[in-house]
């Protein structure tokens, strides 16, 4: 029995010795690894404590440049009664002196500003004479609508009695004239203009003549006398003159041309409004016929110049507010 106890104690001591040796061996192994790879770092935290929150990374901001501001013009308000003294009298009183008239509302003031931007009063002495015409007439073109009554006085002058004509003057030609019942119209180089005289109403539409090349001297009929006006109109503007007070239907006829910013002048006998050259190219029969002609050099040049001016006016002034009378 004594021998059995001694044998059991020896086995226990051997087992505990092996366990201690194994523990020592594992510990030495960790130490060897720690010294062999010093770049390895220990990561941990105290039990029961949450890890420190990581600072959030800054968000990536993508900058998008704002779009260019659109061309904004006030809404078009065409008065039903264009003969109202509140509209015509202030304009007529200040027209020749170049003073912007006082009107009764902000919209009317804006309308007046944009309308009057297309017309300028000239001294009568600035109306050109025949001495400036030159000797080249090859690039003076006159187109007439069916039924127009007109005659050519010479190579550079047409006398319009009634109806509708288009006159084009291109370099090297310098100048052409159109006589009407209300006065003469001078058309300078590199310009195209439509002139009509129907039922006592004269219309002058400047398609593409810039820098005051279209000059209108109203000195006959209802405009005769010492106060006869001489004016120039900008491209994209229409002048209307009548022996009677101009009505809304005469300011905005149903001809397919889009208009905006109309204003009456001269006690209602004169009016100025802006029109869309682009709309005119598809609404005026003579211009449509020009676009369908592929053989004439002059015709192609007119069509090209009109297209360029329509694009330039749309870019400079925008297209908001134009409307066609139904």
Backbone torsions as a table, in degrees:
resi	resn	phi	psi	omega
1	UNK	NA	-39.3	-179.8
2	UNK	-66.5	-39.5	179.1
3	UNK	-62.8	-35.2	-179.2
4	UNK	-65.0	-40.4	179.4
5	UNK	-66.0	-42.1	179.8
6	UNK	-61.4	-40.9	-179.3
7	UNK	-64.4	-38.4	-179.9
8	UNK	-67.3	-39.6	178.8
9	UNK	-65.2	-38.5	179.4
10	UNK	-64.3	-39.3	180.0
11	UNK	-65.4	-39.1	178.7
12	UNK	-63.6	-42.7	179.5
13	UNK	-64.1	-36.7	179.9
14	UNK	-67.4	-39.0	-179.4
15	UNK	-66.7	-44.6	179.4
16	UNK	-66.6	-31.7	178.1
17	UNK	-67.6	-41.2	178.5
18	UNK	-64.6	-39.5	179.9
19	UNK	-64.6	-40.8	178.9
20	UNK	-64.9	-39.9	179.7
21	UNK	-64.6	-38.3	179.3
22	UNK	-66.5	-40.7	179.0
23	UNK	-63.3	-43.7	179.2
24	UNK	-62.5	-42.3	-179.4
25	UNK	-61.3	-43.6	179.5
26	UNK	-64.0	-42.2	-179.7
27	UNK	-62.1	-43.2	178.7
28	UNK	-62.5	-37.3	179.1
29	UNK	-61.6	-43.4	178.1
30	UNK	-62.7	-40.3	179.3
31	UNK	-63.6	-40.5	179.0
32	UNK	-62.3	-44.7	179.5
33	UNK	-63.5	-40.6	-178.3
34	UNK	-62.5	-42.4	179.5
35	UNK	-75.8	-27.8	-179.1
36	UNK	-75.6	-31.5	-177.7
37	UNK	-125.8	77.7	-176.9
38	UNK	-68.8	-16.4	-179.0
39	UNK	-72.1	-20.1	178.1
40	UNK	-70.8	126.3	179.3
41	UNK	-112.7	148.5	179.9
42	UNK	-84.6	134.2	177.6
43	UNK	-122.3	132.6	179.6
44	UNK	-173.8	-176.4	-179.0
45	UNK	-154.6	159.7	178.2
46	UNK	-68.6	144.0	-177.8
47	UNK	-62.6	135.2	177.7
48	UNK	85.6	-3.4	178.4
49	UNK	-107.7	138.2	179.2
50	UNK	-77.4	151.9	-179.8
51	UNK	-68.7	151.3	-179.1
52	UNK	-66.1	132.6	-178.9
53	UNK	-66.4	138.8	177.8
54	UNK	-81.3	139.9	178.5
55	UNK	-68.0	131.3	-177.9
56	UNK	-67.1	142.9	178.4
57	UNK	-73.5	149.8	-178.3
58	UNK	-66.6	135.1	-179.2
59	UNK	-68.5	147.9	178.3
60	UNK	-82.8	121.7	-178.1
61	UNK	-104.5	121.6	177.4
62	UNK	-98.4	117.6	-178.0
63	UNK	-90.4	122.9	176.3
64	UNK	-111.1	117.6	-178.6
65	UNK	-62.5	143.3	-179.6
66	UNK	-67.9	149.4	178.8
67	UNK	-67.7	154.7	178.6
68	UNK	-63.1	144.4	-178.2
69	UNK	-65.3	135.7	179.0
70	UNK	-71.9	157.0	175.0
71	UNK	-72.6	118.0	-175.7
72	UNK	-112.5	127.0	174.0
73	UNK	-126.9	151.6	-177.6
74	UNK	-65.3	157.8	179.8
75	UNK	-64.6	149.4	179.8
76	UNK	-81.2	126.3	176.3
77	UNK	-125.9	106.5	179.4
78	UNK	-96.2	120.3	-177.9
79	UNK	-70.9	144.4	179.0
80	UNK	-68.8	-39.7	-179.4
81	UNK	-109.6	95.6	-178.4
82	UNK	-77.9	-2.3	178.5
83	UNK	-95.0	2.6	179.5
84	UNK	-57.1	126.5	-178.1
85	UNK	-57.2	-27.2	178.2
86	UNK	-65.7	-22.5	178.9
87	UNK	-95.7	-43.6	-172.2
88	UNK	-87.1	-41.5	-173.8
89	UNK	-63.4	-46.4	179.3
90	UNK	-61.6	-37.8	-179.0
91	UNK	-68.5	-45.7	-177.7
92	UNK	-63.2	-35.7	-176.6
93	UNK	-68.5	-26.8	-175.2
94	UNK	-113.9	2.4	-171.6
95	UNK	-61.7	-52.3	-174.6
96	UNK	-71.9	-27.0	-179.7
97	UNK	-82.1	-8.2	177.4
98	UNK	79.6	11.3	-179.9
99	UNK	-86.4	131.3	177.1
100	UNK	-65.5	124.3	-174.6
101	UNK	-68.7	154.4	176.2
102	UNK	-89.1	125.9	-178.6
103	UNK	-121.6	174.0	-166.3
104	UNK	-90.7	-4.8	-179.9
105	UNK	-151.2	163.5	179.9
106	UNK	-64.8	-40.3	179.9
107	UNK	-63.9	-42.0	177.8
108	UNK	-64.0	-37.8	178.3
109	UNK	-63.3	-41.8	178.6
110	UNK	-67.0	-41.7	177.2
111	UNK	-59.3	-46.2	-179.4
112	UNK	-62.3	-42.2	-178.5
113	UNK	-60.5	-48.0	-177.6
114	UNK	-72.2	-34.6	179.0
115	UNK	-68.7	-48.1	-177.6
116	UNK	-71.3	-12.5	175.2
117	UNK	-66.0	-16.7	-177.1
118	UNK	-97.1	2.6	-177.7
119	UNK	-138.0	144.1	179.8
120	UNK	-142.2	134.9	178.6
121	UNK	-80.0	136.1	-180.0
122	UNK	-116.9	154.6	169.6
123	UNK	-69.4	141.4	-178.8
124	UNK	-56.3	-28.6	-178.6
125	UNK	-68.3	-17.6	179.8
126	UNK	-82.9	-6.2	175.9
127	UNK	-74.1	124.6	-171.0
128	UNK	-71.9	157.1	176.2
129	UNK	-106.4	175.2	-178.0
130	UNK	-66.2	-17.4	-179.7
131	UNK	-68.0	-15.7	-180.0
132	UNK	-95.0	3.4	-174.9
133	UNK	-69.7	-39.3	-175.8
134	UNK	89.1	-168.2	-174.7
135	UNK	-115.6	-2.5	-179.1
136	UNK	-104.5	119.2	180.0
137	UNK	-117.6	8.3	-172.9
138	UNK	-65.9	-27.5	-175.3
139	UNK	-106.0	25.1	170.5
140	UNK	-100.5	117.4	-175.4
141	UNK	-121.1	133.2	176.3
142	UNK	-121.9	121.6	176.5
143	UNK	-112.6	139.7	-176.9
144	UNK	-125.3	139.8	173.7
145	UNK	-78.1	150.2	179.3
146	UNK	-53.9	130.8	179.3
147	UNK	95.4	-7.6	179.5
148	UNK	-68.4	140.0	178.3
149	UNK	-111.8	108.2	179.9
150	UNK	-153.9	164.7	177.8
151	UNK	-141.7	154.6	177.3
152	UNK	-98.7	114.1	179.7
153	UNK	-72.2	-39.9	176.4
154	UNK	-154.7	-165.4	-175.7
155	UNK	-69.6	-13.4	-175.9
156	UNK	-131.0	9.1	-177.7
157	UNK	-133.9	131.4	175.0
158	UNK	-120.2	143.6	179.3
159	UNK	-112.0	108.2	-176.7
160	UNK	-94.9	118.5	176.4
161	UNK	-92.1	-44.0	177.9
162	UNK	-162.9	160.7	179.6
163	UNK	98.8	-159.8	-170.1
164	UNK	-135.0	131.3	178.0
165	UNK	-135.0	157.6	171.7
166	UNK	-119.0	130.5	179.1
167	UNK	-118.2	130.8	179.7
168	UNK	-123.5	134.0	176.8
169	UNK	-128.9	120.1	-179.0
170	UNK	-125.1	146.3	174.0
171	UNK	-56.7	140.8	13.4
172	UNK	-87.5	-0.1	172.3
173	UNK	-66.7	147.5	-171.0
174	UNK	-108.1	-40.6	-166.9
175	UNK	-157.6	144.4	174.2
176	UNK	-140.1	159.5	-179.1
177	UNK	-127.7	148.5	170.4
178	UNK	-129.3	123.8	176.5
179	UNK	-92.0	136.0	179.4
180	UNK	-131.2	168.0	177.6
181	UNK	-62.2	-15.4	-178.9
182	UNK	-108.0	-4.4	-179.7
183	UNK	147.1	-174.8	-175.9
184	UNK	-102.8	151.8	178.5
185	UNK	-124.4	125.6	177.3
186	UNK	-101.5	130.8	-175.8
187	UNK	-120.8	111.2	-178.0
188	UNK	-81.7	178.1	-175.6
189	UNK	-65.5	150.3	177.5
190	UNK	60.4	50.2	177.9
191	UNK	-147.0	154.5	177.0
192	UNK	-133.7	132.1	-174.9
193	UNK	-140.6	144.0	175.0
194	UNK	-110.1	130.7	-176.9
195	UNK	-126.8	133.0	177.5
196	UNK	-138.9	148.9	174.6
197	UNK	-137.6	106.3	-175.7
198	UNK	-137.3	126.0	175.7
199	UNK	54.6	43.2	177.0
200	UNK	77.2	9.2	-179.6
201	UNK	-115.4	123.2	176.7
202	UNK	-99.7	131.6	177.4
203	UNK	-123.9	136.5	175.3
204	UNK	-131.1	114.6	179.3
205	UNK	-111.0	115.3	178.8
206	UNK	-88.2	108.8	-178.3
207	UNK	-76.6	-47.1	-172.4
208	UNK	-151.6	16.5	-179.7
209	UNK	-84.9	112.1	-178.7
210	UNK	-101.2	169.7	174.3
211	UNK	60.8	44.6	172.2
212	UNK	59.5	34.4	179.7
213	UNK	-81.6	-15.4	176.1
214	UNK	-101.5	112.7	-179.2
215	UNK	-121.0	134.8	-175.1
216	UNK	-123.8	119.1	179.7
217	UNK	-108.6	102.5	-178.9
218	UNK	-92.0	102.5	-176.2
219	UNK	-140.5	19.5	-180.0
220	UNK	-131.3	166.0	178.5
221	UNK	59.8	-131.5	-178.0
222	UNK	-68.0	-12.2	-177.8
223	UNK	-103.4	7.7	178.1
224	UNK	-72.6	159.8	-179.9
225	UNK	115.3	178.8	-175.5
226	UNK	-67.1	-21.0	-177.1
227	UNK	-97.2	19.8	-177.5
228	UNK	-62.6	130.7	-177.4
229	UNK	-87.1	143.7	168.7
230	UNK	-118.7	124.0	-173.4
231	UNK	-134.0	164.7	170.1
232	UNK	-127.7	145.0	-179.6
233	UNK	-121.0	147.3	-177.3
234	UNK	-82.1	161.9	176.3
235	UNK	-62.2	139.8	-178.2
236	UNK	86.1	13.0	178.5
237	UNK	-123.8	149.9	-178.5
238	UNK	-121.3	130.2	174.3
239	UNK	-103.0	133.1	177.5
240	UNK	-121.9	129.3	178.0
241	UNK	-129.2	141.2	-176.5
242	UNK	-146.6	153.9	175.2
243	UNK	-80.7	-8.1	176.1
244	UNK	-119.9	169.8	176.2
245	UNK	-64.6	128.7	-174.5
246	UNK	-70.5	133.0	179.0
247	UNK	-95.3	170.7	178.2
248	UNK	-62.5	-39.6	-179.6
249	UNK	-63.8	-29.3	178.8
250	UNK	-81.3	-29.8	175.5
251	UNK	-73.0	-35.7	-177.0
252	UNK	-129.6	73.8	-179.5
253	UNK	-70.7	161.1	179.4
254	UNK	-88.9	70.8	-177.3
255	UNK	-115.5	7.4	178.5
256	UNK	85.1	-2.0	179.6
257	UNK	-91.9	131.4	179.7
258	UNK	-81.3	136.3	-177.6
259	UNK	-133.9	164.4	173.1
260	UNK	-161.2	161.8	173.1
261	UNK	56.7	58.8	176.0
262	UNK	-89.2	146.9	178.9
263	UNK	-148.7	134.7	178.2
264	UNK	-88.2	151.1	-178.7
265	UNK	-137.9	174.0	174.1
266	UNK	50.3	52.2	178.9
267	UNK	57.3	32.5	176.0
268	UNK	88.0	1.4	-179.9
269	UNK	-92.5	-6.0	-179.6
270	UNK	-136.1	145.7	179.5
271	UNK	-146.4	150.7	177.0
272	UNK	-131.7	138.7	177.7
273	UNK	-151.2	158.0	178.1
274	UNK	-93.6	139.8	177.4
275	UNK	-130.4	160.0	-179.2
276	UNK	-88.4	114.3	177.3
277	UNK	-62.6	-36.1	179.6
278	UNK	-61.4	-41.9	179.0
279	UNK	-68.7	-32.9	-179.9
280	UNK	-65.7	-33.2	-178.8
281	UNK	-64.4	-22.9	178.5
282	UNK	-106.4	-8.9	-178.1
283	UNK	-102.9	-28.0	-178.3
284	UNK	-88.1	120.1	-175.5
285	UNK	-58.3	-39.6	-179.8
286	UNK	-63.6	-36.2	177.8
287	UNK	-71.9	-36.5	176.4
288	UNK	-62.2	-42.1	178.1
289	UNK	-63.7	-36.2	177.8
290	UNK	-63.1	-41.0	-179.1
291	UNK	-66.4	-25.9	179.7
292	UNK	-86.1	-9.3	178.1
293	UNK	-87.8	125.3	-176.6
294	UNK	-113.3	0.9	-174.5
295	UNK	-104.6	-32.7	-174.8
296	UNK	-80.0	128.4	178.7
297	UNK	-67.5	-41.8	179.7
298	UNK	-62.8	-42.6	-179.5
299	UNK	-62.5	-43.4	-179.9
300	UNK	-64.0	-37.2	180.0
301	UNK	-67.0	-39.8	177.8
302	UNK	-62.1	-47.4	-178.6
303	UNK	-61.8	-41.9	180.0
304	UNK	-63.8	-44.5	-179.5
305	UNK	-64.8	-38.6	178.4
306	UNK	-65.0	-41.0	179.6
307	UNK	-64.3	-40.7	179.1
308	UNK	-64.9	-43.8	-179.1
309	UNK	-67.3	-38.7	177.9
310	UNK	-59.9	-43.5	179.0
311	UNK	-66.0	-40.9	-179.1
312	UNK	-65.6	-42.4	179.6
313	UNK	-66.9	-39.7	177.6
314	UNK	-61.9	-37.7	-179.7
315	UNK	-72.1	-41.7	-175.4
316	UNK	-75.6	-40.2	-171.7
317	UNK	-113.7	-6.9	-178.1
318	UNK	76.4	172.7	-177.7
319	UNK	-117.9	2.3	-178.6
320	UNK	-67.9	139.3	173.1
321	UNK	95.8	-15.4	177.2
322	UNK	-69.4	138.5	177.0
323	UNK	-147.9	150.0	179.0
324	UNK	-100.9	132.8	179.8
325	UNK	-70.4	128.0	-179.4
326	UNK	-91.5	NA	NA
